[in-house]
Amino acid sequence: MEKDPNAMLAVLWAGFACGVLDITAALIVYGYLGLKPMRLLQGIASGLLGPKALDGGLVTALLGLLCHFVIAYGAATVFFVASRAIRPLIEHAVVFGALYGVAVYFFMNRIVVPLSAAAKRPFSMKMMIIGVVIHIFCVGLPISLSVRRFSR
């Protein structure tokens, strides 16, 4: 990836698009449910810091935003690297982007979050469906379409 400027552009745009769209969707959905933006971002930071992140003010909110974008760029990088070995990921970017969004959702919610310091939340079918839809349109598709756009 280091010598191909298209590779760097692919990952940069994919991670940026994913990060912006996903956090925007989260702010809208959780805002509708009554959660303030600062609290949402602190909740992300609580994955690292535990419940004390909720008392950290702007600093932990910004840490949460940083964590969010690190995860977005990580997801973009994984898809990019996989697309080098599995060409159908690019050739059928819409289908595999949607599937990747679903995979990222379940990876985050069944592996990453349970292993983090974040408070455990009860399962909600409604929130799972909302989360999967957001991940299809705001994570998987922006990543796959950005990678396709900048791939040779």
MIDREN-84730 format. One record per residue (C-alpha): x, y, z; residue in one letter. Coordinates in steps of 0.1 Angstrom, whole numbers, plus 2048, in hexadecimal, padded with zeros to 3 digits. Example, Ala and Ser with C-alpha at 12.3 -4.5 7.8 and 13.67 -1.06 7.14 Angstrom:
BEGIN
87B7D384EA;8897F5847S;
This chain:
BEGIN
800800800M;81D818806E;82781C7E2K;80581F7D2D;7F68427D5P;7D48337CBN;7D681C7E8A;7DB838800M;7BF84C7F0L;7A882E7F2A;7AE829817V;7AD84E81FL;78C85480DW;77C834819A;78583A83DG;77A85E83CF;75985782BA;75283A842C;75B84E861G;74786D858V;72885A84CL;728842869D;72C85C884I;712872874T;6F9855873A;70184D897A;6FC8718A2L;6DB873890I;6CD85289CV;6D98558C0Y;6D087A8C0G;6AC8718B6Y;6AD8598D4L;6B88758EBG;6DD8708EEL;6F288F8EBK;7108908D3P;72A8948EFM;71C876902R;71C8608E2L;7418698DCL;74A863900Q;7388418FDG;7508388E1I;76E8428F7A;76082C912S;76B80F8FEG;78F819908L;78982A929L;76A819937G;74E82D948P;765849954K;765855930A;742862935L;75087B94FD;76D887939G;75D8A4927G;7698B0905L;78A89D908V;77A87B909T;7608858EFA;77D88D8D7L;78E86D8E1L;76E85B8D7G;76E86C8B5L;7928638B0L;78B83F8B9C;76E83F8A1H;78384A884F;79F83288DV;78681688AI;778824869A;79B82585AY;7A2803867G;7837F5856A;78C807836A;7B07F9837T;7A37D583DV;78C7D781FF;7A77E6809F;7C07CB812V;7A67B080DA;79C7BF7EBS;7C07BB7DFR;7BD7957E3A;7977917DCI;78F7A47BDR;76979E7BEP;7697B67DCL;7707D27C3I;75D7C37A5E;73D7C07B9H;7437DD7D1A;71F7E37D9V;7177BF7E3V;7377BA7F6F;7367DD805G;7147D6814A;7207B4821L;73F7C482FY;72A7DD842G;7167C1852V;7377AF85AA;7457CE86AV;7267D487FY;7277B188DF;74D7B1892F;74A7D28A6M;72B7C78BAN;7347A38C1R;75A7A58C5I;7677C88C9V;74D7D88E0V;74B7B98F8P;7717B98FBL;7727DF902S;76E7F1922A;74C7FF917A;72E7F892CA;71A7DA921K;6F87E2912R;6DA7CB90EP;6D27BD8ECF;6B97D18D7S;6AC7C38B6M;6A17E68ABK;6C47F48B2M;6D47D68A1M;6C07DC881I;6C7801881I;6EC7FA887G;6EE7E186BV;6DD7F9852V;6F481585DI;7127FE858H;7077F4835I;702817829F;71B82B83EC;737812843V;7387F6829G;72D80880AL;74282880EP;760812814I;75A7FA7F7S;7518167DFL;76F82B7E9S;78780E7E6V;7788067C3R;77A82A7B8R;7A082C7C0F;7A98087B6S;7BB800796R;
